[in-house]
Amino acid sequence: MKKVLFATTALVATAGVAAADVTFGGYGRFGIIHVEGAANETTITSRFRLQIDATAESDSGIVFGARARIQQDNDGSANGDRLGQDSSSNSGAYRADRLEGGINGVRFFVRSGGLEVGVGNIFGAIDSMPGMYPTELGLTGLSYDYIINGAGAFSDTYDSDGNGAAGRNGVEVMYSMGDLSMHLSYAELDTGAAFNGVLEGDRLAAHVAYTFSGWTVALGLQDSDIVTDTEAALTVSGSVGIADLTFGYANNGTQGDAFAINAGFDIGAATRMNVVVLDQENYVDTVYGFGVTHDLGGGTSIRGGIQNNNAGNTVADLGVRFNF
């Protein structure tokens, strides 16, 4: 991601000088999306995301920082008296969970060497496991039905909107040393009655990952008051010949087991294809699909994909994306 440096040094009023950096980056995308069975099956889709990362380093080398996003999708609310809310359902062109009121909840952190402590809108130990997001299918991700933890729906995740926009609070500890990495996270939930009937509770999760001989294995465990949450997850990622492979398994509580395979191939110098398959016990149908990305250079690309989603309906998209 190409980033623009806006500030490199900040003067401290009392005495001395402290190094401070603020970087801006993100992407824009636009195109069309087709959802079989939706009220409007074929619509325009777009998103603009601006990510802000700010850090300052103490004299002893400890880094303090924060991350926030400004994001707007074309499925955001147009109802002025309910700013930040959508009244339409997921079955149509709008999303009922889309809350967009400007800057999302902030993740703050302190880092020293391989140790990092984060608070606020945390990444979450399960959602940030290596191999959890092996690809972003098509232009939009096509609802991410191929992710074994429900794309963060069954665990804590850094959220650009939804509960993330409301400032969800959690705490996490991350540590890495060579090929070994570990992550522990905890969050109190205040989800409202609409979230599986659970008003409040907590999540405690952890993962450990190790890389050897070109393969990365990650194991995650979670204890949650939400019975549909992920309880255990395992990912294995590596390469065989021209294919980059990721195998995933998750026990998603009362929703049952999920098994997934992702394969990525380079087709020529500028084109990449990904194929995904996921089977979860409570899904109506097996999820399968493929996506193609053609790099135009300079952070720009043409992207498209087609997928059979968890309800057995066809979803497809096509458009362009530019990173900045």
C-alpha positions, 0 to 999 in steps of 0.5 A: 500500500502506498502511503503519504507521510503527513507529519514526521516530527512533533515538538513537545511543549515541556522539553525535548523532541519526540518522533511522531508519524501519521500515515494515510492509506486505503483504497477505492473500488466500484463496479457492479454486483449481482445477488440472485434472489435479492430485491434488486439483483444487479446493482452498483457497488462502491466503497471508499476506505481511508485508514489513518495510522498514528505513532509516537516513539518514546526516548526508550524506544517504546512505540505508542499508536492508534489506528482508525478508518473512515469508510463509506459504502454505497449501501450506507443509510440515506435516512437523515434522521437515523444517521449511521443506520440502515433500515433495509435487510441483507436480502436487498441492496442494503445491509442492516448491520451497516453503521457509518457515522464517520470514523470507526472505533479506534484501536490503540496500542503499545509496542516494544520489540516483538510484544504489542498490547492493543485496546479498543477496536481490537483485531481479535485472536481468532480473526487475525490467525494466519490463513484465516483470510487467504483471499478476497474473492472478486471485487467485494469479497462476495460476502466472505462465505468461504471464511471459516469463522464467518468473516469475523461474525463468530469472533472479535474482529477489527470492524470498520462499521457495525459494532466497530463504529460504536467503539467496541472495547477489548484488549489483546496481547500479541507476541512474535519471535522468529517463526513463532507468534502468539495472540491473546484477546478478551472483549466484553460484549454489548451486542443488543437483542438482534445479535443471536438474542445475547445482550451481553457477555464476553469472549476470551480467545487465543492462537499460536502459529508457527512457520517451518519449511515454507508452511504456517500452522495456526491453532486458535481456541475461544471461550464465548457466551455466544453459542454460535461463536467459533470454539476452535480453529485450525489453518495450514498454509503453504505452496505446492508447485505453482499453487498457494494452498490454505486449508481451514477447519473451525468448530463454530459452536451450535452452527457446526463444523466448517471445512475450507480449501483455498487455492491461488494461482498466478496466470501470467505476470499480472493475473491471479486466480483464486478458487474457494470451497467451504462446507459448514454443517448449518449452511443450506449449500456448499460454498464454492467460487473463483475470482480473478485479479488483473494488475494494471500497475500503480496500485490499480486492478480489475477484479471479478468473481462468482460464487455459490453462497451459503444459501445456494444462490449465485453472487457475482461482481466485477469492477476496478480497485485502486490502492493509495 
